[in-house]
Amino acid sequence: MPTASFSYNLKQLPRRIPSERDEKAAIQVLLIEDNNSDVFLVTRMLQEEAGRNKFEMCHTPSLAIALEWLDTKSFDVILLDLGLIDIDGVSSVAALHIEAPHIPIIVYSASYDPQMQRQALMCGASGYLIKGNESATSLQLIIHEILLKTQHPNH
């Protein structure tokens, strides 16, 4: 697999190293989703009893706004719909991964497309979920698992 070399400026460096996150602190979720019903559902699922961590969520329907927020706010994980009002497809994953390579991206898609899933993972996604196939518990567990793998990649 070819590798790429990137130069980083201060804007691209993480504001907080993910492995230094306080295990009792709320998990900061950036939800990038333009469907209000899905926003309501995800918000509700993450507000249900979350075990050892609570979830705090910021929501935007726009990739452009999300990219602005990454300059000013700190997030632990990104949930991303691939069909947004200002961009469609896996290019949104690539843009987010370039801007914030230290934040895991979980694609949250309305349909299962194996080719789209492979492309999303190749562009930097850490996971790929199909809308409607998850419960509150499974969504929370998936977020925890991806955060754990990001913080401890050899586990």
Secondary structure by P-SEA (a helix, b strand, c coil): cbbbbbbbccccccccccccccccccbbbbbbcccaaaaaaaaaaaacccccbbbbbbbbccaaaaaaaaacccccbbbbbccccccccaaaaaaaaaacccbbbbbbcccccaaaaaaaaaaccccccccccccaaaaaaaaaaaaaaaacccc
